[in-house]
Amino acid sequence: MPLKPNLRIPGPTPVPPDILKAMARPMVNHRGKPFAEIVRRVAERLKDFFLTKEDVLLLTASGTGGLEAAVVNTLSPGQKVLSVSIGAFGDRFAAIAEKYGADITMLQYEWGQAAQPEDVRKALEHDAEISAVMVTHNETSTGVTNPLEEIAKVVREFDKLLLVDAISSLGAIPLDMDDWGLDCVVTGSQKGWMVPPGLAFAALSERGWKAYEESTMPRFYFDLGRARDSQAKGQTPWTPAVSIFFALDVALEKMGQEGLESILARHARIGKIVRDGVTALGLDLLCRDERYASNTVTAIKSPDGVDVSELRRVLEDEHDVVIAGGQAKLSGRIFRIGHLGLADEEDIQDALDALAAALPKLGFTNAAAR
Ligand SMILES: *Cc1c(COP(=O)(O)O)cnc(C)c1O
């Protein structure tokens, strides 16, 4: 049986009962030895998911705080940066850098499309002064996964810095930080990690740390150099979200038992089940190109005459299934099903069944099945 409510939004994702229980543990001294052991253990285990030899730093913040950390620790005001955006989160990443004074060139796509490595090449050829590239690995607002490995190849060829928002991909969709040559990778606890919101994880490559030394952006709370020095002592610079560390410790133990390969395979499997399932119901995917379809979140076009907020209400009130709407310009035009972290075939089938039951009540008939 799926956990109820069946929380099928792309974060926060459901948290298994044993992980929830771990958070009920009494507080500890965040400068003491027992907590230091947890910090060291989770930081070490996270490397196996980032596939990096570098330190993975734990920040008490939501994912956006991690993105801000990426910006203020590697870039400088006035620096020319190429921002590749295929949706709302790509736009947000760019907005942060812009707010801190980076000189942004946007490479934008229609929402629902993936970025093309050749376009990144053209943009870098066109302006040799661009010295860094920002990209979203998995665009949660559109359900599209960018061909990050190929984009990274181009960025490496030009020897630019590459900052990656991997918030809704890491731990669920293949990403190999060291092998692909990514310079800054950021993710958030409430997406693929089966823990509540509250922590962001960030890692810098050797090139990334060199950029850190040269970066002149103002930073204090999110200073990754301070985070690295503290973490070497099993600490964080500031008081961390201690309970989320307790949760993460158990979550990473469970994820280690399942194994990265199995976790990635499970996400690929259930992603396909969602896409096949909604298509069989006669619905249209926002991203029809299977090469770029996200295995953590699926965006579905709202059929003519169906009110998305009404659909979400019926699913929640009558089926205890919670789905997400569209963001920004896709608001009211799509709905989204999250399938990352704690998600298996049963959870997905439950959501698809609820959808099949709810749609006719809203006046939608499956044209494909008629
Ligand atoms: C969720 C998400 C964010 C924002 O994270 P918050 O934890 O809400 O701050 C950024 N980028 C992507 C791709 C996301 O999925």
The ligand as an SDF file (V2000), in Angstrom:
LIG
                    3D

 15 15  0  0  0  0  0  0  0  0999 V2000
   13.0000   22.1760   -6.1230 C   0  0  0  0  0  0  0  0  0  0  0  0
   13.9600   22.7620   -7.0680 C   0  0  0  0  0  0  0  0  0  0  0  0
   14.6270   23.9700   -6.7990 C   0  0  0  0  0  0  0  0  0  0  0  0
   14.3220   24.8150   -5.6140 C   0  0  0  0  0  0  0  0  0  0  0  0
   14.5470   24.1940   -4.4360 O   0  0  0  0  0  0  0  0  0  0  0  0
   13.8810   24.7570   -3.0850 P   0  0  0  0  0  0  0  0  0  0  0  0
   14.2610   23.6680   -2.1540 O   0  0  0  0  0  0  0  0  0  0  0  0
   12.4090   24.8790   -3.3200 O   0  0  0  0  0  0  0  0  0  0  0  0
   14.5290   26.0360   -2.7720 O   0  0  0  0  0  0  0  0  0  0  0  0
   15.5470   24.4210   -7.7170 C   0  0  0  0  0  0  0  0  0  0  0  0
   15.8140   23.7470   -8.8470 N   0  0  0  0  0  0  0  0  0  0  0  0
   15.1900   22.5960   -9.1420 C   0  0  0  0  0  0  0  0  0  0  0  0
   15.5300   21.9040  -10.4280 C   0  0  0  0  0  0  0  0  0  0  0  0
   14.2370   22.0700   -8.2700 C   0  0  0  0  0  0  0  0  0  0  0  0
   13.6060   20.9300   -8.5730 O   0  0  0  0  0  0  0  0  0  0  0  0
  1  2  1  0
  2  3  1  0
  2 14  2  0
  3  4  1  0
  3 10  2  0
  4  5  1  0
  5  6  1  0
  6  7  2  0
  6  8  1  0
  6  9  1  0
 10 11  1  0
 11 12  2  0
 12 13  1  0
 12 14  1  0
 14 15  1  0
M  END
$$$$
